């Protein structure tokens, strides 16, 4: 069967402020990667890819910090005080954030979009309704 791969088959969300829900988390420990699928309140999707180890074998502290920030936003917990922190705990959690797009160019001229989530604020944890969260703020 013949097929062709489409370039840019997945389109990133435009920059802006979003309420995101974590739909799925794919841990790839054999590659030191974590992939997170997010969905906006309007149903659009955004994939986030975290390479936790650099190509030289050193820890990728920026990726780990970004993943930790997302985990805190989705769960409403602090992993520093939570011995049972697991990436899967994020599934179903909601947070608000600003999505920022930075473009970079590789030495061979290919352009990449780097997606960063900033100002992440917890909305509701998995199993916690948005209404319960709003009532707790009164």
Backbone as ProteinMPNN parsed JSONL, in Angstrom:
{"seq_chain_A": "XXXXXXXXXXXXXXXXXXXXXXXXXXXXXXXXXXXXXXXXXXXXXXXXXXXXXXXXXXXXXXXXXXXXXXXXXXXXXXXXXXXXXXXXXXXXXXXXXXXXXXXXXXXXXXXXXXXXXXXXXXXXXXXXXXXXXXXXXX", "coords_chain_A": {"N_chain_A": [[0.837, -1.171, 0.0], [0.62, 2.154, -0.889], [1.7, 5.201, 0.53], [1.919, 8.632, 1.539], [3.816, 10.801, 3.514], [2.591, 13.533, 5.221], [3.835, 16.769, 5.48], [4.031, 18.69, 8.416], [1.637, 17.624, 9.545], [0.361, 17.83, 11.945], [-0.946, 20.578, 13.519], [0.186, 23.157, 15.538], [-1.301, 24.873, 18.338], [-2.264, 28.342, 18.194], [-0.502, 31.151, 19.673], [-1.598, 32.164, 22.908], [-3.998, 32.481, 25.64], [-5.094, 29.719, 27.48], [-7.373, 27.216, 28.742], [-6.469, 24.125, 29.735], [-6.791, 20.567, 29.512], [-5.369, 17.572, 30.652], [-5.154, 14.904, 28.587], [-3.88, 12.5, 27.887], [-0.938, 10.658, 28.862], [2.136, 9.588, 27.834], [4.621, 7.639, 28.837], [7.986, 7.12, 28.09], [10.318, 5.512, 29.102], [12.546, 4.109, 28.172], [13.601, 5.762, 26.282], [13.943, 8.082, 27.638], [11.853, 9.972, 27.589], [8.779, 11.842, 27.695], [5.525, 12.109, 26.587], [2.814, 14.282, 26.277], [-0.614, 14.693, 25.867], [-2.744, 17.349, 25.36], [-5.919, 19.005, 25.77], [-7.912, 21.701, 24.759], [-10.424, 23.895, 26.222], [-12.179, 24.263, 24.176], [-11.96, 22.016, 22.691], [-9.761, 21.61, 21.007], [-6.56, 20.14, 20.248], [-3.258, 19.743, 21.67], [0.004, 18.63, 21.467], [2.628, 17.855, 23.685], [6.047, 17.431, 24.007], [8.566, 15.975, 25.877], [11.926, 15.776, 26.261], [13.876, 14.266, 28.42], [16.534, 13.811, 28.818], [19.54, 15.069, 27.533], [21.211, 14.894, 24.298], [23.879, 14.464, 24.86], [23.831, 12.985, 27.131], [23.461, 14.258, 29.543], [21.213, 15.466, 32.132], [18.185, 17.043, 31.08], [17.423, 19.822, 32.271], [15.704, 21.978, 31.768], [13.53, 20.828, 30.389], [12.65, 19.037, 32.329], [11.897, 20.839, 34.344], [9.777, 22.159, 33.031], [7.974, 20.038, 32.64], [7.473, 19.373, 35.316], [6.255, 21.741, 36.199], [3.903, 21.66, 34.666], [2.811, 19.314, 35.737], [2.314, 20.097, 38.387], [0.398, 22.095, 37.906], [-1.676, 20.571, 36.772], [-2.316, 18.696, 38.75], [-2.484, 20.074, 41.129], [-0.802, 19.71, 43.19], [2.369, 19.582, 44.975], [5.342, 18.258, 43.944], [7.608, 18.2, 45.495], [6.802, 17.733, 48.054], [5.486, 15.391, 47.852], [5.732, 12.132, 47.849], [4.72, 10.199, 46.164], [4.611, 11.026, 43.492], [3.607, 10.732, 40.172], [3.764, 10.682, 36.611], [1.401, 9.906, 35.359], [-0.548, 10.812, 37.059], [-1.415, 13.24, 36.172], [-3.417, 12.969, 34.262], [-6.583, 13.948, 33.258], [-6.506, 16.205, 34.816], [-6.824, 19.8, 35.056], [-5.665, 22.968, 33.891], [-4.858, 26.475, 33.654], [-3.109, 28.421, 31.25], [-0.55, 30.315, 29.521], [0.199, 30.003, 26.202], [3.115, 29.963, 24.406], [4.877, 30.492, 21.422], [7.951, 29.709, 20.044], [10.119, 30.103, 17.383], [12.656, 28.278, 15.739], [15.627, 27.666, 13.827], [17.163, 24.972, 12.186], [20.577, 23.9, 11.457], [20.458, 22.965, 8.823], [18.452, 24.42, 7.708], [15.787, 23.841, 8.3], [12.724, 24.783, 9.851], [11.595, 24.993, 13.158], [8.942, 24.818, 15.525], [8.855, 25.705, 18.802], [7.056, 24.955, 21.59], [5.997, 26.553, 24.456], [4.676, 26.533, 27.716], [3.46, 28.925, 29.839], [2.991, 30.674, 32.976], [1.356, 28.849, 34.439], [-1.56, 27.799, 36.024], [-3.383, 26.067, 38.448], [-6.534, 24.508, 37.854], [-8.405, 22.335, 38.164], [-8.083, 19.145, 39.721], [-7.571, 15.676, 38.707], [-10.63, 13.968, 38.923], [-11.746, 15.896, 40.486], [-14.267, 18.227, 40.478], [-14.862, 21.137, 38.431], [-16.689, 22.884, 39.571], [-16.534, 22.284, 42.32], [-13.959, 23.225, 42.778], [-14.272, 25.97, 42.245], [-16.069, 26.651, 44.314], [-14.447, 26.238, 46.519], [-12.859, 28.435, 46.49], [-14.287, 30.513, 47.533]], "CA_chain_A": [[0.0, 0.0, 0.0], [1.414, 3.365, -1.006], [1.25, 6.345, 1.303], [2.871, 9.73, 1.62], [3.784, 11.489, 4.803], [2.327, 14.961, 5.085], [4.632, 17.657, 6.324], [3.206, 19.482, 9.332], [0.315, 17.013, 9.652], [-0.208, 18.32, 13.192], [-0.777, 22.024, 13.625], [0.197, 23.645, 16.911], [-2.228, 25.95, 18.68], [-1.646, 29.67, 18.147], [-0.217, 31.735, 20.978], [-2.766, 32.692, 23.589], [-4.323, 31.984, 26.978], [-5.946, 28.544, 27.332], [-7.636, 26.247, 29.798], [-6.057, 22.843, 29.179], [-6.997, 19.331, 30.245], [-4.432, 16.523, 30.257], [-5.931, 13.795, 28.044], [-3.087, 11.273, 27.999], [0.487, 10.777, 29.135], [2.865, 8.409, 27.362], [5.98, 7.571, 29.363], [8.903, 6.317, 27.277], [11.546, 5.514, 29.899], [13.69, 3.589, 27.41], [14.129, 6.879, 25.504], [13.973, 9.241, 28.532], [10.899, 10.932, 27.04], [7.385, 11.836, 28.123], [4.653, 12.82, 25.653], [1.569, 14.645, 26.94], [-1.639, 15.236, 24.982], [-3.609, 18.313, 26.03], [-7.109, 19.432, 25.026], [-8.412, 22.989, 25.232], [-11.848, 23.899, 26.578], [-12.948, 24.248, 22.927], [-11.78, 20.716, 22.049], [-8.55, 21.511, 20.179], [-5.489, 19.361, 20.885], [-1.859, 20.165, 21.594], [0.949, 17.641, 21.984], [3.832, 18.374, 24.316], [7.069, 16.395, 24.016], [9.617, 16.3, 26.835], [13.142, 14.963, 26.212], [14.399, 14.496, 29.765], [17.993, 13.675, 28.79], [20.122, 15.653, 26.324], [21.933, 13.936, 23.456], [25.183, 14.189, 25.465], [23.621, 12.165, 28.322], [23.184, 15.085, 30.724], [19.788, 15.736, 32.352], [17.63, 18.243, 30.45], [16.762, 20.487, 33.394], [14.607, 22.831, 31.29], [12.388, 19.955, 30.097], [12.168, 18.521, 33.61], [11.195, 21.943, 35.021], [8.521, 22.398, 32.322], [7.09, 18.913, 32.954], [7.099, 19.518, 36.726], [5.3, 22.847, 36.276], [2.636, 21.158, 34.131], [2.317, 18.335, 36.705], [1.758, 20.866, 39.506], [-0.818, 22.743, 37.442], [-2.722, 19.577, 36.522], [-2.691, 17.95, 39.958], [-2.665, 20.96, 42.279], [0.098, 19.224, 44.244], [3.777, 19.941, 44.853], [6.093, 17.008, 44.018], [8.629, 18.302, 46.527], [6.226, 17.21, 49.28], [4.631, 14.272, 47.454], [6.603, 11.007, 47.504], [4.091, 9.329, 45.182], [4.379, 11.755, 42.248], [3.698, 9.954, 38.932], [3.29, 11.459, 35.463], [0.026, 9.513, 35.062], [-1.442, 11.558, 37.95], [-1.891, 14.443, 35.479], [-4.525, 12.675, 33.355], [-7.859, 14.486, 33.736], [-6.296, 17.482, 35.492], [-6.997, 20.995, 34.231], [-4.925, 24.156, 34.293], [-4.829, 27.601, 32.732], [-1.733, 28.773, 30.905], [-0.271, 31.09, 28.32], [0.98, 29.212, 25.26], [4.054, 30.823, 23.693], [5.546, 29.781, 20.33], [9.248, 30.234, 19.636], [10.592, 29.419, 16.187], [14.105, 28.167, 15.617], [16.03, 27.073, 12.558], [18.273, 24.028, 12.288], [21.67, 24.244, 10.525], [20.11, 22.638, 7.43], [17.415, 25.328, 7.244], [14.423, 23.481, 8.714], [12.187, 25.65, 10.903], [10.888, 24.263, 14.2], [8.187, 25.588, 16.497], [9.0, 25.237, 20.171], [5.898, 25.367, 22.357], [6.232, 26.718, 25.887], [3.512, 26.913, 28.519], [3.881, 29.85, 30.894], [1.969, 31.137, 33.93], [0.441, 27.728, 34.654], [-2.358, 27.894, 37.249], [-4.268, 24.924, 38.668], [-7.978, 24.699, 37.774], [-8.99, 21.205, 38.893], [-7.317, 17.904, 39.681], [-8.373, 14.538, 38.254], [-11.671, 13.566, 39.858], [-12.244, 17.075, 41.185], [-15.053, 18.994, 39.508], [-14.589, 22.559, 38.368], [-17.602, 23.553, 40.505], [-15.957, 22.122, 43.651], [-12.805, 24.103, 42.85], [-14.764, 27.332, 42.349], [-16.641, 26.839, 45.639], [-13.389, 26.291, 47.524], [-12.233, 29.763, 46.429], [-15.174, 31.516, 48.144]], "C_chain_A": [[0.884, 1.237, 0.0], [0.822, 4.47, -0.128], [2.315, 7.424, 1.253], [2.712, 10.396, 2.974], [3.575, 12.97, 4.555], [3.254, 15.741, 6.01], [3.671, 18.479, 7.174], [1.776, 18.944, 9.423], [-0.395, 17.475, 10.92], [0.076, 19.808, 13.284], [-0.84, 22.437, 15.09], [-0.862, 24.723, 17.1], [-1.525, 27.295, 18.52], [-1.371, 30.171, 19.567], [-1.508, 32.269, 21.583], [-2.926, 32.092, 24.964], [-5.348, 30.86, 26.83], [-6.23, 27.89, 28.677], [-7.391, 24.892, 29.165], [-6.448, 21.703, 30.105], [-5.99, 18.314, 29.734], [-5.249, 15.299, 29.859], [-5.181, 12.481, 28.183], [-1.631, 11.607, 28.261], [1.137, 9.476, 28.687], [4.297, 8.504, 27.877], [6.8, 6.663, 28.459], [10.249, 6.271, 27.997], [12.77, 5.004, 29.139], [14.337, 4.67, 26.552], [14.246, 8.153, 26.332], [13.074, 10.355, 28.012], [9.533, 10.756, 27.674], [6.616, 12.664, 27.11], [3.311, 13.052, 26.342], [0.606, 15.233, 25.9], [-2.578, 16.099, 25.805], [-4.813, 18.62, 25.133], [-7.587, 20.748, 25.633], [-9.889, 22.862, 25.591], [-12.742, 23.921, 25.346], [-12.737, 22.964, 22.131], [-10.572, 20.586, 21.146], [-7.448, 20.809, 20.965], [-4.131, 20.013, 20.699], [-1.006, 19.066, 22.197], [2.149, 18.37, 22.57], [4.814, 17.212, 24.443], [8.211, 16.834, 24.922], [10.758, 15.29, 26.692], [13.889, 15.229, 27.506], [15.912, 14.358, 29.879], [18.496, 14.241, 27.47], [20.884, 14.59, 25.545], [23.315, 13.595, 24.014], [25.062, 13.387, 26.773], [23.339, 12.94, 29.593], [21.684, 15.284, 30.885], [19.371, 17.035, 31.663], [16.779, 18.951, 31.502], [15.609, 21.378, 32.955], [13.36, 21.993, 31.011], [11.793, 19.417, 31.391], [11.401, 19.601, 34.374], [9.841, 22.213, 34.363], [7.514, 21.289, 32.624], [6.597, 19.0, 34.397], [6.067, 20.624, 36.899], [3.929, 22.414, 35.762], [2.003, 20.184, 35.121], [1.657, 19.063, 37.882], [0.445, 21.528, 39.113], [-1.968, 21.759, 37.286], [-3.213, 18.901, 37.796], [-3.007, 18.848, 41.144], [-1.79, 20.562, 43.452], [1.519, 19.692, 43.972], [4.605, 18.67, 44.991], [7.198, 17.019, 45.067], [8.141, 17.68, 47.834], [5.349, 15.989, 49.03], [5.516, 13.12, 46.98], [6.023, 10.132, 46.4], [3.833, 9.992, 43.846], [4.629, 10.871, 41.03], [3.176, 10.811, 37.786], [1.832, 11.144, 35.149], [-0.993, 10.247, 35.941], [-2.042, 12.781, 37.262], [-3.164, 14.198, 34.673], [-5.848, 13.114, 33.981], [-7.73, 15.808, 34.461], [-6.419, 18.646, 34.528], [-6.186, 22.155, 34.804], [-5.088, 25.238, 33.238], [-3.377, 27.935, 32.464], [-1.7, 29.715, 29.714], [0.619, 30.22, 27.441], [1.806, 30.18, 24.422], [4.772, 29.973, 22.643], [6.858, 30.491, 20.02], [9.717, 29.428, 18.437], [12.108, 29.411, 16.187], [14.417, 27.459, 14.308], [17.229, 26.165, 12.779], [19.358, 24.432, 11.292], [21.34, 23.942, 9.055], [18.913, 23.443, 6.919], [15.987, 24.971, 7.621], [13.988, 24.367, 9.881], [11.36, 24.803, 11.866], [10.125, 25.245, 15.073], [8.357, 24.945, 17.859], [7.856, 25.828, 20.985], [6.27, 25.423, 23.831], [4.935, 27.127, 26.559], [4.014, 27.749, 29.684], [2.705, 30.182, 31.795], [0.902, 30.064, 34.167], [-0.226, 27.855, 36.021], [-3.333, 26.731, 37.314], [-5.733, 25.329, 38.557], [-8.673, 23.588, 38.538], [-8.13, 19.967, 38.694], [-8.195, 16.783, 39.135], [-9.373, 14.128, 39.324], [-12.284, 14.716, 40.633], [-13.024, 17.903, 40.177], [-14.669, 20.452, 39.547], [-15.454, 23.332, 39.366], [-17.064, 23.455, 41.925], [-14.782, 23.083, 43.829], [-13.245, 25.558, 42.991], [-15.335, 27.615, 43.729], [-15.556, 26.965, 46.717], [-12.695, 27.654, 47.549], [-13.087, 30.848, 47.067], [-14.748, 31.848, 49.554]], "O_chain_A": [[1.802, 1.345, 0.813], [-0.395, 4.645, -0.059], [3.477, 7.149, 0.958], [1.606, 10.529, 3.498], [4.297, 13.586, 3.772], [3.421, 15.396, 7.18], [2.621, 18.908, 6.698], [0.817, 19.714, 9.382], [-1.624, 17.509, 10.962], [1.22, 20.239, 13.14], [-1.794, 22.111, 15.797], [-1.265, 25.395, 16.15], [-0.309, 27.377, 18.694], [-1.943, 29.67, 20.535], [-2.391, 32.757, 20.878], [-2.1, 31.295, 25.408], [-6.352, 31.022, 26.137], [-5.444, 27.992, 29.618], [-8.028, 24.543, 28.171], [-6.439, 21.85, 31.327], [-5.777, 18.199, 28.527], [-5.954, 14.722, 30.687], [-5.766, 11.463, 28.553], [-1.153, 12.691, 27.928], [0.735, 8.392, 29.111], [5.083, 9.334, 27.421], [6.364, 5.568, 28.104], [11.21, 6.907, 27.564], [13.897, 5.413, 29.421], [15.486, 4.526, 26.137], [14.61, 9.201, 25.798], [13.461, 11.523, 27.99], [9.175, 9.67, 28.129], [7.003, 13.792, 26.802], [2.738, 12.129, 26.921], [0.961, 16.145, 25.155], [-3.137, 15.655, 26.808], [-4.739, 18.51, 23.91], [-7.659, 20.895, 26.853], [-10.524, 21.848, 25.3], [-13.934, 23.631, 25.444], [-13.265, 22.823, 21.028], [-10.373, 19.521, 20.561], [-7.408, 20.877, 22.194], [-3.882, 20.726, 19.727], [-1.263, 18.619, 23.315], [2.622, 19.367, 22.023], [4.456, 16.138, 24.928], [8.759, 17.925, 24.761], [10.585, 14.102, 26.966], [14.474, 16.298, 27.677], [16.506, 14.731, 30.89], [17.949, 13.935, 26.411], [21.168, 13.513, 26.069], [23.869, 12.547, 23.681], [26.064, 13.138, 27.444], [23.012, 12.344, 30.619], [20.951, 15.274, 29.896], [20.121, 18.011, 31.664], [15.576, 18.713, 31.611], [14.633, 21.524, 33.69], [12.252, 22.402, 31.357], [10.572, 19.348, 31.535], [10.371, 19.314, 34.984], [8.859, 22.469, 35.06], [6.334, 21.565, 32.84], [5.427, 18.729, 34.668], [5.109, 20.468, 37.657], [2.906, 22.76, 36.353], [0.79, 20.218, 35.328], [0.569, 18.686, 38.318], [-0.511, 21.528, 39.888], [-3.108, 22.075, 37.627], [-4.394, 18.571, 37.909], [-3.716, 18.438, 42.063], [-2.003, 21.017, 44.576], [1.834, 20.145, 42.871], [4.583, 18.048, 46.053], [7.671, 15.961, 45.482], [8.934, 17.169, 48.625], [4.562, 15.597, 49.892], [5.995, 13.127, 45.846], [6.766, 9.39, 45.757], [2.928, 9.575, 43.122], [5.72, 10.324, 40.866], [2.239, 11.588, 37.974], [1.096, 12.03, 34.715], [-2.176, 10.297, 35.602], [-3.062, 13.306, 37.709], [-3.919, 15.138, 34.427], [-6.189, 12.704, 35.091], [-8.735, 16.477, 34.702], [-6.155, 18.508, 33.333], [-6.042, 22.303, 36.017], [-5.412, 24.959, 32.084], [-2.517, 27.76, 33.328], [-2.689, 29.884, 29.0], [1.67, 29.754, 27.881], [1.268, 31.1, 23.806], [5.222, 28.866, 22.938], [6.888, 31.696, 19.768], [9.711, 28.197, 18.475], [12.759, 30.381, 16.573], [13.58, 26.747, 13.754], [18.184, 26.53, 13.464], [19.097, 25.218, 10.382], [21.875, 24.584, 8.151], [18.414, 23.184, 5.825], [15.062, 25.717, 7.298], [14.776, 24.664, 10.779], [10.53, 23.998, 11.443], [10.588, 26.356, 15.332], [8.036, 23.771, 18.043], [7.702, 27.047, 21.063], [6.795, 24.457, 24.386], [4.187, 27.959, 26.044], [4.896, 27.32, 30.429], [1.551, 29.991, 31.413], [-0.296, 30.338, 34.104], [0.445, 27.999, 37.042], [-4.031, 26.446, 36.34], [-6.139, 26.36, 39.093], [-9.445, 23.856, 39.458], [-7.53, 19.77, 37.637], [-9.418, 16.913, 39.099], [-9.014, 13.96, 40.489], [-13.252, 14.518, 41.368], [-12.492, 18.248, 39.122], [-14.203, 20.952, 40.571], [-15.003, 24.323, 39.941], [-17.124, 24.432, 42.67], [-14.619, 23.683, 44.891], [-12.657, 26.306, 43.772], [-15.119, 28.698, 44.272], [-15.717, 27.696, 47.694], [-12.019, 27.987, 48.522], [-12.655, 31.999, 47.139], [-15.383, 32.672, 50.212]]}, "name": "protein", "num_of_chains": 1, "seq": "XXXXXXXXXXXXXXXXXXXXXXXXXXXXXXXXXXXXXXXXXXXXXXXXXXXXXXXXXXXXXXXXXXXXXXXXXXXXXXXXXXXXXXXXXXXXXXXXXXXXXXXXXXXXXXXXXXXXXXXXXXXXXXXXXXXXXXXXXX"}
